[in-house]
Amino acid sequence: MFFKKKTDEDLEFNEPELKASDRIVFAQFTSDDDNYALELINQIKDGAPIIINFEKVDEYTTNKYMAFFTGATMMVEGKVMRINENTILFTKKENFLDGTLRDFIEKIPHQ
């Protein structure tokens, strides 16, 4: 007889949260592009794990963005993980809580 009507807020609360491994963003630098880097930093800040491949850029550009992404990741109390020589994961620490991100990384062939 007395029922509360469900609101949008109630529905959002009940939606299943995506696993960390489902939210991974894959990126590859092909040039020195600060705007692209800033977009990726904003995604890290918003909670997305970012896997970046640097093999198509020179050493100077790689070092520049490694420092930039590492600093930004540390500012959000994150973690940086080398996947292979040219590929790095930048993410917030809480993305490791559900275990899916670590499982995903362990399945990637390491060179």
C-alpha positions, -999 to +999 in steps of 0.1 A: +000+000+000+028+024+009+054+023-018+081+048-025+084+057-062+119+049-075+138+080-086+167+083-110+190+086-080+177+052-067+183+036-100+219+049-103+227+036-069+216+001-079+235-001-112+265-024-111+298-006-111+322-014-140+352-035-130+386-017-133+396-040-162+364-029-181+374+008-178+409+006-192+418+032-218+445+022-243+465+051-258+495+054-281+516+085-286+526+091-322+537+127-317+545+153-291+508+163-283+502+181-250+465+183-256+462+146-260+483+141-229+460+164-209+429+145-220+445+113-208+454+129-175+418+140-170+407+104-175+432+092-149+419+118-125+383+106-132+394+070-123+402+053-156+432+031-158+453+043-187+477+020-206+500+040-228+524+028-255+553+051-264+571+030-291+562+054-319+578+085-303+614+094-297+632+091-263+629+128-255+591+127-260+588+094-240+607+109-211+587+141-212+554+123-209+566+096-185+575+125-161+542+142-168+520+111-163+540+098-133+537+132-115+499+134-123+494+098-112+512+104-079+490+135-073+459+113-073+477+087-050+480+064-080+503+037-092+526+035-122+534+000-136+557-009-165+540-036-187+569-038-211+597-017-225+574+008-242+541+003-224+531+018-190+500+017-169+490+048-150+461+045-126+446+053-092+454+027-065+418+018-059+416+003-093+435-026-080+410-034-052+387-056-073+416-077-086+406-075-123+432-050-133+461-071-119+446-102-136+444-083-169+481-071-166+493-106-157+478-120-189+496-095-211+527-111-227+557-093-213+587-087-236 
